[in-house]
Amino acid sequence: MKKETRDLGLKTQTLTMNMGPQHPSTHGVLRIVLTLDGEVVVGAIPYIGFLHRGIEKIAENKTLHQVIPYTDRMDYLSPISNNIGLCLAVEKLINFQITEKCRVMRVIASELARISSHLIWIATHALDLGAGSPYFYAFTEREKYLDIFDEMTGVRFTVSYGRIGGLARDWEKGLDKKILNLVENTPKCIDELDRLLTRNRIWIERNQNVGVISKEEAVNLSLCGPNLRASGVEWDIRKAYPYLGYEKYKFEIPVGENGDAYDRYLVRMEEMRQSIEIVKQALKDYDEKASLWPEDIESQKSFYPPKEKVLTSMEELIHQFMVATEGPKTPKYEEIYFAIEAPKGELGFYIVGSGTNVAHRLHFRSPTFANLQALPVMLKGGMVADVVATVASLDPVMGDADR
């Protein structure tokens, strides 16, 4: 018997609502204007700019050395990567050659920053989706990395460790062994997170087929880092345009297939394991007795002398004063672009020289800014509850977007 249907005269309409900018799951002051048909997202527009930072314009009115602390405040979950990226860009512009020891130390510091950043990401992403235990495992492990940064730089968080021509200071004796011990034990935490989440039915249902973006769309929208690789694009600047001698190290580029939140999770989990292998290889090249800084007189005009010498020698104090006020000078109107593979993707620096130690133009290509462009594509057709999972899976830091 055919069932009769009746027109109940129901009328539906789309609803426009705000998510953020003050929202616990937007990872900062991100505002998303959602257009909803019931629980289904039919449109999404992300809005940024609530931090009003203006770092780029500030950087064009500071000496190149003075810009370094501002990079800490961009992606503040991996400040060392930002410091080193800026220094590499300036060194390319002024054609400065760093020492082998400095190269090795920068690689180690950058990869430790990547692991630390991914640990805090998995902690917050899991918490956003209601999983409490992974947060404590990942956060506890990250604390160990902050302790290492404290010994390495003197600061746990906003380290300002990079210096044009080198690093702020050399390592204390035995720190390399502490780093090796740390990275050898981190896989235990990663394996624990793997057991808690990877095959967890709730985790799979909250992440699989959520925030999907195809390979073609990801490329067209300039996605970068783990978010791009999760869509099946094998692109890593450390392999494509090696810097700091990354071509010497053996590591794999994790690549996803589906471009969903679950693949972005898997890619970052594997990236931590690959970074551990890079650190182990780099530690074998570390020579404790070698010099961190170039020893020729001409090079020394570009960087600060060691702090302990500044505090005990009038000549070194004058040297620091001269570097702070006069050098290094950039070639007038010569321009370069230099990018590194930061934890969140391509972190680029566009610099135009001025003939002085202040850049004529200094522009940052931040990965968070590029990745947020994909939200309208990723959110459309999903459920309201999936918005949180999708945003978290991109690993945005709004200080990085509002530069």
C-alpha positions as CSV (number, residue, x, y, z in Angstrom):
1,M,0.0,0.0,0.0
2,K,1.4,3.4,-1.1
3,K,2.0,5.7,1.8
4,E,0.3,9.1,1.4
5,T,2.5,12.2,1.9
6,R,1.2,15.6,3.0
7,D,2.6,19.0,2.4
8,L,2.8,20.4,5.9
9,G,3.6,23.9,4.6
10,L,7.0,24.0,6.3
11,K,9.3,26.8,5.2
12,T,13.0,26.6,5.6
13,Q,15.6,29.4,5.3
14,T,19.3,29.6,5.7
15,L,20.8,31.0,8.9
16,T,23.9,33.2,9.1
17,M,25.8,33.0,12.3
18,N,29.3,33.8,13.7
19,M,31.8,31.3,15.0
20,G,34.4,33.4,16.9
21,P,36.4,35.5,17.1
22,Q,36.2,34.6,20.8
23,H,35.7,30.9,20.6
24,P,37.7,28.1,22.3
25,S,38.1,26.1,19.2
26,T,39.3,28.7,16.6
27,H,42.8,28.6,18.0
28,G,42.9,32.4,18.3
29,V,40.9,35.3,17.2
30,L,39.6,33.8,14.0
31,R,36.0,34.7,13.0
32,I,34.1,32.5,10.6
33,V,30.7,33.6,9.2
34,L,28.8,30.4,8.6
35,T,25.7,30.1,6.4
36,L,23.7,27.1,7.6
37,D,20.8,25.1,6.3
38,G,19.9,23.4,9.5
39,E,23.0,21.7,10.7
40,V,24.6,21.7,7.2
41,V,27.2,24.4,6.3
42,V,26.3,25.9,2.9
43,G,28.9,28.7,3.0
44,A,31.8,29.9,5.2
45,I,33.8,33.1,5.1
46,P,36.9,33.4,7.4
47,Y,37.8,36.8,8.7
48,I,41.2,37.7,10.1
49,G,43.0,40.8,11.3
50,F,41.7,41.1,14.9
51,L,45.2,41.2,16.4
52,H,46.2,44.5,14.6
53,R,49.9,43.6,14.7
54,G,51.6,45.3,11.8
55,I,54.8,43.4,12.2
56,E,55.9,43.9,8.6
57,K,55.8,47.7,8.8
58,I,57.5,47.6,12.2
59,A,60.2,45.4,10.6
60,E,60.8,48.1,8.0
61,N,61.6,50.6,10.7
62,K,64.0,48.3,12.7
63,T,67.5,47.1,12.1
64,L,67.7,43.5,10.8
65,H,68.9,42.3,14.2
66,Q,66.0,44.1,15.9
67,V,63.5,42.3,13.8
68,I,64.4,38.8,15.2
69,P,62.3,39.1,18.4
70,Y,59.2,40.0,16.3
71,T,59.4,36.7,14.4
72,D,59.0,34.9,17.8
73,R,55.5,36.4,18.0
74,M,54.3,35.2,14.6
75,D,54.0,31.4,14.9
76,Y,54.7,31.4,18.6
77,L,54.5,27.6,18.8
78,S,57.8,27.3,16.8
79,P,59.7,30.5,17.3
80,I,63.1,29.0,16.6
81,S,62.0,28.2,13.0
82,N,60.9,31.8,12.5
83,N,64.2,33.2,13.8
84,I,66.4,30.9,11.7
85,G,64.2,31.5,8.6
86,L,64.7,35.3,8.8
87,C,68.4,34.9,9.4
88,L,68.8,32.6,6.4
89,A,67.0,35.2,4.2
90,V,69.2,38.0,5.4
91,E,72.3,35.9,4.9
92,K,71.2,35.1,1.4
93,L,70.7,38.9,0.7
94,I,74.2,39.9,2.0
95,N,75.9,36.7,0.7
96,F,77.1,35.5,4.2
97,Q,78.4,32.0,4.7
98,I,77.8,30.4,8.1
99,T,80.0,27.7,9.7
100,E,79.3,24.0,9.5
101,K,78.7,23.8,13.2
102,C,76.1,26.6,13.0
103,R,74.4,24.7,10.1
104,V,74.1,21.5,12.1
105,M,72.8,23.3,15.2
106,R,70.2,25.2,13.2
107,V,68.9,21.9,11.7
108,I,68.6,20.3,15.1
109,A,66.9,23.4,16.6
110,S,64.4,23.6,13.6
111,E,63.5,19.9,13.8
112,L,63.0,20.1,17.6
113,A,60.7,23.0,17.0
114,R,58.7,20.9,14.4
115,I,58.3,18.1,16.9
116,S,57.3,20.5,19.7
117,S,54.8,22.3,17.4
118,H,53.2,19.0,16.2
119,L,52.9,17.8,19.8
120,I,50.9,20.9,20.9
121,W,48.8,20.5,17.8
122,I,47.8,16.9,18.5
123,A,47.1,17.9,22.1
124,T,44.7,20.7,21.2
125,H,43.1,19.0,18.3
126,A,42.3,16.0,20.4
127,L,40.9,18.3,23.1
128,D,38.8,20.2,20.6
129,L,37.1,16.9,19.7
130,G,36.5,15.8,23.3
131,A,39.6,13.5,23.8
132,G,41.2,14.5,27.1
133,S,43.9,11.9,27.7
134,P,46.0,12.6,24.5
135,Y,46.3,16.2,25.7
136,F,48.1,15.2,28.8
137,Y,50.4,12.7,27.0
138,A,51.4,15.2,24.3
139,F,51.7,18.2,26.6
140,T,53.9,16.4,29.0
141,E,56.2,15.4,26.2
142,R,56.3,18.9,24.9
143,E,57.4,20.2,28.3
144,K,60.6,18.2,27.9
145,Y,61.2,20.0,24.6
146,L,60.7,23.4,26.3
147,D,63.2,22.4,28.9
148,I,65.7,21.7,26.2
149,F,65.0,25.0,24.6
150,D,65.6,26.6,28.0
151,E,69.0,25.0,28.2
152,M,69.8,25.8,24.6
153,T,68.7,29.4,24.5
154,G,68.1,30.6,28.0
155,V,64.3,30.9,27.4
156,R,61.6,28.4,27.2
157,F,59.2,30.0,24.7
158,T,59.9,33.2,22.7
159,V,63.6,32.3,22.4
160,S,65.0,34.9,19.8
161,Y,67.8,32.3,19.3
162,G,68.6,33.1,15.7
163,R,71.3,35.6,14.8
164,I,72.5,36.9,11.5
165,G,75.6,34.8,10.9
166,G,75.0,32.3,13.6
167,L,73.0,31.7,16.8
168,A,72.6,33.7,20.1
169,R,75.0,31.4,21.9
170,D,76.8,28.1,21.8
171,W,75.5,25.0,23.6
172,E,76.6,24.0,27.1
173,K,78.7,20.9,27.3
174,G,76.6,17.7,27.2
175,L,73.5,19.3,25.7
176,D,73.8,17.3,22.5
177,K,73.6,14.1,24.6
178,K,70.5,15.4,26.4
179,I,68.9,16.1,23.0
180,L,69.7,12.6,21.8
181,N,68.2,11.1,24.9
182,L,65.0,13.2,24.4
183,V,64.4,12.2,20.8
184,E,65.2,8.6,21.5
185,N,62.4,8.5,24.0
186,T,59.8,10.6,22.2
187,P,58.7,7.7,19.9
188,K,57.2,6.1,23.1
189,C,54.8,9.1,23.4
190,I,54.0,9.1,19.7
191,D,53.2,5.3,19.9
192,E,51.0,6.0,22.9
193,L,49.1,8.6,21.0
194,D,48.9,6.3,18.1
195,R,47.3,3.6,20.3
196,L,44.9,6.1,21.8
197,L,43.7,7.7,18.6
198,T,44.5,6.1,15.2
199,R,42.1,3.2,15.4
200,N,39.7,4.8,17.9
201,R,36.2,4.6,16.4
202,I,35.1,8.0,17.7
203,W,38.4,9.6,16.4
204,I,37.9,8.1,13.0
205,E,34.3,9.1,12.7
206,R,35.1,12.7,13.8
207,N,38.0,13.1,11.3
208,Q,37.6,10.8,8.3
209,N,35.8,12.5,5.3
210,V,35.8,15.8,7.3
211,G,37.2,19.0,5.8
212,V,38.1,17.2,2.6
213,I,40.1,19.1,-0.1
214,S,41.3,17.6,-3.3
215,K,44.9,17.8,-4.6
216,E,43.9,20.2,-7.3
217,E,42.1,22.5,-5.0
218,A,44.9,22.4,-2.4
219,V,47.4,23.5,-5.0
220,N,45.2,26.2,-6.5
221,L,44.5,27.7,-3.0
222,S,48.3,27.6,-2.1
223,L,47.9,25.2,0.8
224,C,51.3,24.3,2.3
225,G,53.0,22.0,4.8
226,P,51.2,19.0,6.2
227,N,47.9,20.3,5.0
228,L,49.1,20.2,1.4
229,R,50.8,16.9,1.7
230,A,47.7,15.3,3.3
231,S,45.9,16.0,-0.1
232,G,48.5,13.8,-1.9
233,V,51.0,16.5,-3.0
234,E,54.6,15.4,-2.3
235,W,56.0,18.8,-1.7
236,D,58.5,19.7,1.0
237,I,60.9,22.7,0.7
238,R,63.6,20.7,2.6
239,K,63.6,18.4,-0.4
240,A,62.6,20.7,-3.3
241,Y,64.9,23.6,-2.4
242,P,67.3,22.2,0.2
243,Y,68.8,24.7,2.7
244,L,71.0,24.1,5.7
245,G,72.3,21.0,4.1
246,Y,69.0,19.1,4.3
247,E,70.1,17.2,1.1
248,K,72.6,15.3,3.3
249,Y,69.9,13.8,5.5
250,K,67.8,10.7,4.8
251,F,64.1,11.3,5.6
252,E,60.8,10.6,4.0
253,I,58.0,13.0,3.0
254,P,54.7,11.7,4.5
255,V,51.8,12.0,2.0
256,G,48.1,11.4,2.4
257,E,45.5,10.3,0.0
258,N,42.1,11.7,0.9
259,G,42.9,15.3,2.0
260,D,40.7,15.0,5.1
261,A,41.3,15.8,8.8
262,Y,42.3,12.2,9.4
263,D,45.1,12.3,6.8
264,R,46.3,15.6,8.2
265,Y,46.6,13.9,11.6
266,L,48.5,10.9,10.1
267,V,50.9,13.1,8.2
268,R,51.9,15.1,11.3
269,M,52.3,11.9,13.3
270,E,54.7,10.6,10.8
271,E,56.5,13.9,10.4
272,M,57.4,13.8,14.1
273,R,59.1,10.4,13.5
274,Q,61.0,11.7,10.5
275,S,62.2,14.8,12.4
276,I,63.5,12.5,15.1
277,E,65.6,10.7,12.5
278,I,66.9,14.0,11.1
279,V,68.0,15.1,14.6
280,K,69.8,11.8,15.2
281,Q,71.7,12.2,11.9
282,A,72.5,15.8,12.5
283,L,73.9,15.0,16.0
284,K,76.5,12.8,14.4
285,D,77.8,15.8,12.6
286,Y,77.9,18.0,15.7
287,D,81.4,19.0,16.6
288,E,81.4,20.5,20.1
289,K,84.9,21.9,19.7
290,A,84.3,23.7,16.4
291,S,83.6,27.4,16.2
292,L,79.9,28.5,16.0
293,W,80.9,31.8,14.3
294,P,83.1,32.5,11.2
295,E,86.6,33.6,12.4
296,D,87.6,35.9,9.5
297,I,87.6,39.7,10.3
298,E,85.2,40.7,7.5
299,S,82.5,38.3,8.6
300,Q,82.7,39.4,12.2
301,K,81.5,42.9,11.2
302,S,78.0,41.4,10.6
303,F,77.3,39.7,13.9
304,Y,77.3,40.3,17.6
305,P,80.3,39.1,19.6
306,P,79.6,36.4,22.3
307,K,77.9,37.9,25.3
308,E,80.5,36.8,27.8
309,K,83.1,38.7,25.9
310,V,81.0,41.8,25.7
311,L,80.7,41.8,29.5
312,T,84.4,41.5,30.0
313,S,86.1,43.4,27.2
314,M,85.8,47.0,26.1
315,E,86.8,46.2,22.5
316,E,84.0,43.6,22.2
317,L,81.5,46.1,23.7
318,I,82.5,48.6,21.0
319,H,82.2,45.8,18.4
320,Q,78.6,45.1,19.6
321,F,77.8,48.8,19.5
322,M,79.0,49.1,15.9
323,V,77.1,46.0,14.7
324,A,73.9,47.2,16.5
325,T,74.1,50.7,14.9
326,E,75.6,50.1,11.5
327,G,75.6,46.5,10.3
328,P,75.0,44.4,8.4
329,K,74.2,46.6,5.4
330,T,72.0,45.3,2.6
331,P,72.6,45.9,-1.1
332,K,70.5,48.9,-2.2
333,Y,67.2,47.8,-3.9
334,E,68.5,44.2,-4.4
335,E,65.7,41.8,-3.6
336,I,65.4,38.2,-2.6
337,Y,62.8,35.7,-1.6
338,F,63.8,32.8,0.7
339,A,61.5,30.2,2.2
340,I,61.8,27.4,4.7
341,E,59.6,24.4,5.6
342,A,58.3,25.6,8.9
343,P,56.0,23.2,11.0
344,K,52.9,24.7,9.5
345,G,54.2,25.0,5.9
346,E,56.1,27.5,3.7
347,L,57.4,30.4,5.7
348,G,58.8,32.9,3.3
349,F,60.7,36.2,3.6
350,Y,60.8,38.8,0.8
351,I,63.4,41.4,1.5
352,V,64.4,44.5,-0.5
353,G,67.7,46.0,0.5
354,S,68.2,49.7,1.3
355,G,71.9,50.2,1.5
356,T,71.6,50.3,5.3
357,N,71.0,47.8,8.1
358,V,67.2,48.5,7.8
359,A,65.3,46.7,5.0
360,H,63.5,48.9,2.4
361,R,60.8,46.2,2.3
362,L,60.3,43.1,4.4
363,H,57.3,40.9,3.8
364,F,56.5,37.6,5.5
365,R,54.7,34.8,3.7
366,S,53.1,33.1,6.7
367,P,51.7,29.5,6.3
368,T,48.6,30.1,8.5
369,F,47.5,33.0,6.3
370,A,47.7,30.7,3.1
371,N,46.1,27.7,4.8
372,L,43.0,29.6,6.0
373,Q,42.1,30.4,2.4
374,A,40.9,26.8,2.1
375,L,38.3,26.9,4.8
376,P,35.3,27.9,2.5
377,V,36.0,24.9,0.3
378,M,36.7,22.5,3.2
379,L,33.7,23.5,5.3
380,K,31.0,23.6,2.6
381,G,28.6,20.6,2.8
382,G,29.8,19.5,6.2
383,M,28.0,19.7,9.6
384,V,28.4,22.4,12.2
385,A,30.2,20.0,14.5
386,D,32.7,19.4,11.7
387,V,33.8,23.1,11.6
388,V,35.7,22.6,14.8
389,A,37.5,19.5,13.6
390,T,38.3,21.2,10.2
391,V,39.7,24.4,11.7
392,A,41.8,22.4,14.3
393,S,43.2,20.1,11.6
394,L,44.7,23.1,9.8
395,D,46.7,24.0,12.8
396,P,46.3,27.7,12.6
397,V,48.0,30.3,14.8
398,M,46.4,33.7,14.4
399,G,49.6,35.5,15.3
400,D,51.0,34.0,12.2
401,A,48.1,35.1,10.0
402,D,47.8,38.7,11.5
403,R,51.4,39.6,10.9
